[in-house]
Amino acid sequence: MAMFRQRPSTPDGIINSVVSTVQVPTQETLKHIHRIQTITIAWMSVEAALSLWAAWTARSPALAAFGGDSAVELMSGAVVLWRFRTPASEHAEQLAARIAGGLLFVLVAYVVLASAMSLLGYSKPKTSYVGMVVLLGAAIVMPVLAKEKRRLSALTGSAALRADAAESALCAYLSIIALVGLLVHALWRTAWADPVAALMITPLIAREASEAWQGRACGGC
């Protein structure tokens, strides 16, 4: 089986100690990756549209954070699909991993900004039942996609696929946390519960962004 080894260092010095093995997947594995990424893109298109619309109408930071995550994952899914539709190469893998990791960093900034605006009183979230339904659906679907992407990342040695798996898992975590925040707000009218719920997930997003940027594939994750 052909392999490409990522160099232990790059001219810009960002990747300096991580060595990963990018394997050329079989045709069957490639078809499965294409199928998983196509499902991801279709699901995230609907999820992002509905959650961002609900966030706008309800002025909800938690839903905005979740909708932002959905949009980021939609872009990440497209990047990974591109990665596995091109010939396997070190450059393509590094580029896809960097883009996916960079999108996660963008998501961290987005969540912090939306939550800070709510905590400072610039917006008062309202109850959104549409948002709750979307969050519940994501909590069910996304763990399944994340598990399969982690398996495929370990199989192919792809850091880009690992980052996409992390984003699917984060989408599931964020959906649960956001759903709890929305329920607490709906039941007890606790305005801070919504943005605090969104902020709770940011350390995990930042960690996964860093590991994806460094080009780490999903071995035992």
C-alpha positions in Angstrom: 0.0 0.0 0.0 1.4 3.4 -1.0 2.1 5.9 1.7 3.1 9.5 2.1 5.0 10.7 5.1 4.5 14.2 6.4 7.9 15.9 7.0 8.6 16.6 10.7 9.0 20.3 10.0 7.9 22.9 7.5 9.5 26.2 6.5 7.1 28.3 8.6 7.9 26.2 11.7 4.3 25.5 12.7 4.5 21.8 12.2 7.7 20.8 13.9 7.3 17.5 15.6 4.3 15.7 14.3 4.8 12.9 11.8 1.7 11.3 10.3 1.2 8.6 7.7 -1.2 9.3 4.9 -2.3 6.1 3.3 -3.8 5.7 -0.1 -7.3 4.3 0.6 -8.9 1.5 -1.3 -11.7 2.2 -3.8 -14.3 0.8 -1.4 -13.0 3.1 1.4 -13.0 6.1 -0.9 -16.6 5.4 -1.9 -17.5 5.2 1.8 -15.8 8.5 2.6 -17.5 10.2 -0.4 -20.9 8.8 0.8 -20.3 10.0 4.4 -19.2 13.4 3.4 -22.1 13.8 1.0 -24.5 13.0 3.8 -22.7 15.4 6.0 -22.9 18.2 3.5 -26.7 17.6 2.9 -27.5 17.4 6.6 -25.4 20.4 7.5 -27.0 22.5 4.8 -30.4 22.0 6.3 -29.1 22.2 9.9 -27.2 25.5 9.3 -30.1 27.2 7.5 -32.7 26.3 10.2 -30.5 26.9 13.2 -29.2 30.3 11.9 -32.8 31.3 11.1 -33.9 30.3 14.5 -31.0 32.1 16.1 -31.9 35.3 14.2 -35.5 35.2 15.2 -34.9 34.3 18.8 -31.7 36.3 19.2 -30.1 33.3 20.8 -26.2 33.1 21.2 -26.4 29.4 21.8 -28.3 28.8 18.6 -26.0 31.3 16.8 -23.0 29.3 18.0 -24.6 26.1 16.9 -25.6 27.6 13.6 -22.0 28.8 13.1 -20.7 25.4 13.9 -23.0 23.9 11.4 -21.8 26.4 8.7 -18.2 25.6 9.6 -18.8 21.9 9.4 -20.5 22.3 6.1 -17.4 24.0 4.7 -15.2 21.5 6.4 -17.2 18.6 4.9 -16.7 20.1 1.4 -13.0 20.5 2.0 -12.6 16.9 3.1 -14.7 15.7 0.1 -12.4 17.7 -2.2 -9.4 16.1 -0.4 -10.5 12.6 -1.2 -11.6 13.4 -4.7 -8.0 14.4 -5.6 -5.0 12.1 -5.9 -3.5 11.3 -2.4 -0.6 13.7 -1.7 1.2 15.2 1.3 0.4 18.7 0.0 -3.4 18.1 -0.4 -3.6 16.5 3.0 -1.8 19.3 4.8 -3.8 22.0 3.0 -7.1 20.3 3.9 -6.1 19.8 7.5 -5.0 23.4 7.8 -8.3 24.7 6.3 -10.4 22.4 8.6 -8.3 23.4 11.7 -8.6 27.1 10.7 -12.3 26.8 10.4 -12.4 25.5 14.0 -10.5 28.5 15.2 -13.0 30.8 13.4 -15.8 29.0 15.2 -14.1 29.6 18.6 -14.0 33.4 17.9 -17.6 33.3 16.7 -18.9 31.5 19.8 -17.1 33.9 22.2 -18.3 37.0 20.4 -21.9 35.9 20.2 -21.9 34.9 23.9 -20.2 38.1 25.1 -22.7 40.2 23.3 -25.6 38.4 25.0 -23.9 38.6 28.5 -23.3 42.3 28.0 -26.9 42.9 27.3 -26.8 43.6 23.6 -29.3 40.9 22.9 -32.0 39.1 24.9 -32.6 35.5 23.8 -36.2 34.3 23.2 -37.6 30.8 23.3 -37.2 28.9 20.0 -39.0 25.6 19.6 -37.7 25.2 16.0 -34.2 25.6 17.4 -34.9 22.9 20.0 -36.1 20.4 17.4 -32.9 21.1 15.3 -30.7 20.6 18.3 -32.4 17.4 19.2 -31.9 16.0 15.7 -28.3 16.9 15.7 -27.7 15.3 19.1 -29.0 12.0 17.5 -27.4 12.2 14.0 -24.0 13.7 14.6 -22.5 11.1 17.0 -23.1 8.5 14.4 -21.3 10.5 11.7 -18.5 11.4 14.1 -17.8 7.8 15.0 -17.6 6.7 11.4 -15.3 9.6 10.4 -12.9 8.7 13.3 -12.8 5.2 12.1 -12.0 6.3 8.5 -9.4 8.8 9.8 -7.6 6.0 11.6 -7.9 3.9 8.5 -6.5 6.5 6.1 -4.2 8.4 8.4 -6.0 11.6 7.4 -5.7 14.6 9.8 -8.3 16.5 7.6 -10.8 13.7 8.2 -9.9 13.7 11.9 -10.7 17.4 12.1 -14.0 16.8 10.3 -14.8 14.0 12.8 -14.0 16.4 15.7 -16.3 19.0 14.2 -19.1 16.4 13.9 -18.5 15.4 17.6 -18.4 19.0 18.6 -21.7 19.6 16.8 -23.2 16.8 18.9 -21.8 18.2 22.2 -22.8 21.7 21.3 -26.3 20.7 20.4 -26.8 19.0 23.8 -25.3 21.9 25.7 -27.3 24.5 23.7 -30.5 22.4 24.1 -30.0 22.4 27.9 -29.4 26.2 27.8 -32.5 26.8 25.8 -34.6 24.6 28.0 -33.3 26.3 31.2 -34.1 29.7 29.6 -37.5 28.6 28.5 -38.5 27.1 31.8 -36.9 29.6 34.3 -36.3 32.6 32.0 -32.6 32.6 33.0 -31.1 34.8 30.3 -27.4 33.9 31.1 -28.0 30.2 30.6 -28.0 30.5 26.8 -24.6 32.2 26.3 -22.9 30.4 29.2 -24.0 27.1 27.5 -22.3 28.2 24.3 -19.1 29.2 26.1 -18.7 25.9 27.8 -17.7 24.1 24.6 -15.0 26.6 23.4 -12.0 25.0 25.1 -12.7 21.6 23.4 -13.1 23.4 20.1 -9.8 25.2 20.5 -8.0 21.9 21.4 -9.3 20.1 18.4 -8.4 23.1 16.2 -4.8 23.0 17.4 -4.4 19.3 16.8 -6.0 19.5 13.3 -3.7 22.5 12.4 -0.7 20.4 13.5 -1.8 17.6 11.1 -2.6 14.9 13.7 -4.7 12.1 12.3 -7.2 10.2 14.5 -5.5 7.2 15.9 -7.0 6.4 19.2 -9.4 9.3 19.5 
